[in-house]
């Protein structure tokens, strides 16, 4: 059952990414099944497009809207995201903070 649910979500991510892929010239696509992220890059009408599609559960909170009152309050969320394999710059963008702050808080931990 669990594997079927994961496969259904991946299929949806792949279909969505393929739709974008088909709209672009010189398109490249990368799907990270572990993170649930697809990246599609290509050109259309002389413009370069790069789209990142992140799959999330409907009932899970959107971490991009997370705001903490103190820098140190980000530490637990940063650790959690870092352990999933996200890069520091990805974590920074998701939380709306600088990559240097992510690095500092990770280095304070280890």
C-alpha positions in Angstrom: 0.0 0.0 0.0 2.7 2.5 1.0 4.8 1.8 -2.2 1.6 2.2 -4.3 1.0 5.6 -2.7 4.6 6.7 -3.3 4.5 5.5 -6.9 1.2 7.4 -7.5 2.8 10.6 -6.3 5.9 10.1 -8.4 3.7 9.4 -11.5 1.9 12.7 -10.9 5.2 14.6 -10.5 6.5 12.9 -13.7 3.4 13.8 -15.7 3.5 17.4 -14.5 7.2 17.7 -15.4 6.7 16.0 -18.8 3.9 18.5 -19.6 6.4 21.4 -19.1 9.2 19.4 -20.9 7.0 19.1 -24.0 6.4 22.9 -24.1 10.1 23.8 -24.3 12.9 23.5 -26.9 16.3 22.1 -25.9 14.6 20.8 -22.8 16.3 19.0 -20.0 14.6 17.3 -17.1 15.8 15.8 -13.8 13.5 14.1 -11.3 14.8 13.4 -7.8 12.4 10.7 -6.6 13.7 10.8 -3.0 13.1 14.5 -2.5 10.0 14.6 -4.7 11.5 17.4 -6.8 11.6 17.8 -10.6 13.7 20.4 -12.5 12.8 21.3 -16.1 15.0 23.6 -18.1 14.6 24.8 -21.7 13.8 27.6 -24.1 10.6 29.0 -25.6 10.2 32.1 -27.8 13.8 33.1 -27.3 13.6 33.0 -23.5 15.3 30.6 -21.1 13.1 28.9 -18.5 14.1 26.9 -15.4 11.3 25.5 -13.3 11.6 23.5 -10.1 8.5 21.5 -9.1 8.4 20.4 -5.5 5.9 17.8 -4.5 4.3 18.2 -1.0 1.4 16.5 0.7 -1.8 18.6 0.7 -2.2 18.4 4.4 1.4 19.2 5.3 2.4 22.8 6.1 4.2 24.8 3.4 7.7 25.4 4.9 8.3 28.4 2.6 5.9 30.4 4.9 7.7 29.4 8.1 8.9 32.5 10.0 10.7 32.3 13.3 11.3 35.1 15.7 14.9 34.3 16.3 17.7 33.0 14.1 18.4 30.2 16.4 14.8 29.0 16.1 15.5 28.0 12.5 18.1 25.5 13.7 15.8 22.5 14.1 14.1 23.0 10.7 17.4 23.5 9.0 18.7 20.2 10.6 15.6 18.3 9.5 15.9 19.6 5.9 19.6 19.0 5.7 19.2 15.4 6.8 16.8 14.9 3.8 19.7 15.7 1.5 18.8 19.3 0.7 21.6 21.6 -0.1 22.2 24.7 2.0 21.0 27.1 -0.8 17.8 25.1 -1.2 17.1 25.3 2.5 17.8 29.0 2.5 15.4 29.6 -0.3 12.7 27.5 1.3 13.0 29.3 4.6 13.6 32.8 3.2 17.0 33.2 4.9 20.5 33.5 3.6 22.7 30.6 2.8 25.4 31.9 5.1 22.9 31.8 8.0 22.0 28.2 7.1 25.8 27.4 7.1 26.4 29.1 10.4 23.5 27.3 12.2 24.6 23.9 10.7 28.2 24.5 11.8 27.1 25.5 15.3 25.4 22.1 15.5 28.3 19.9 14.3 
